[in-house]
Amino acid sequence: MIRTIEEFVVVRKQLSLVEDALAALRCEVLPKHRRNFEILAEGYIEQIGRLREETDAYLGIVISKVTPTGNEPHQADNQSELGQDSITVQA
C-alpha cells in the first residue's frame, strides 16, 4: 500500500520499468513466437495490474463495471465494450 508521495514515485518508476520490459518482449518475441510471448508476458501483465491497482488506490480512483441496461447497440464478439467501465475519484 502506498502511503506517501515518495512511495508513489517509486511505484510509478517500477510500473514504467515493467511496462518497458513488456514492450521489449513484445518487439523481440511476439513476431517470432506468439505462444512464447503469451506465456512470458503473463507475469509482466499481472505485475502491471497490481502496480496500477496500488497507484489507483493512492490516487483515490475507483473503477467499476457498469451494468448494461439492454438498450445498448449490439456489438460483434471481437470488439471491446467501450464505455462499460465507470471511473470515479474519491477524495
N, C-alpha and C positions, 0 to 999 in steps of 0.2 A: 504494500500500500504506500502510495506517495503521500508524504506529509508536508514537504517543503518545496519551494521553488527550485532549490538546488537538486533535490531528488528528481523533480520533474525534468530538469535539464539533462540529467544523467539518463533517465529512461528514454527521453526523446533521442538522445545520441545512440543508445542501444537499438532503438527502433530503426533508426537510419542505417546502422551497420547491418542489421538483419535484412532489411529491405534491399540494400546494395548487394548483399551476398545472394539473395534470391534472384535478383536481376542478372547477376553474373552467371548463376547456374542456368537461368533461362536462356541466356545468349549462347552458352557453351554446350549445354547438354541437350536441351529441348530439340534443336534442329536435327540432332543425330539419333537420339534415343528418347522418344516421348515417354515411354513407360518408366525408364530410369529417372527422368526428370520428375515425374509424378511422385515416385517413391522418395526421392531425395528432397523434394520441395515440401513434403508434408510437415516435417519438423519446423522448417522455417515459417510456414504459414501458421502453424499453431502458435509459435512464439510471437509472431506479429500480432495475432489476435489477442494474446494475453497482454502484451505491452500496450496495445491500443485500449483495451479494457481499463488498464491502470490509468492511462492518461485521461480517458473519458471520465472515470470516476473522480479524479483530481479536479478536472475542469467542471464537473457537475453536469456532464452530458449524459442524458438517458435516451437510449434508442429502444423503441418498442415497435412491434409489428402492429400494423393497422388491420383490423378485421374487415374483410371485403363486405360490401353491402349487397352484392349481387347485381348492381347496376353498372358495373364496370364493363367496358367493351371487351370482347373475347380476345385473348392473346394466344398466339401459337405457343406450343410447349417449349420451343427452343428460344423464346425471348424472355428476357428478365422482366420481372414485375416491378417496373418503375413506380415510385410513389407508394409503395407498400410499407414503408417504414416511417415512423413518426419520431422526430428528434426534438428534444426539449433540453433546456439548460436550467438546472436547479441552482439557486444561489445559496 
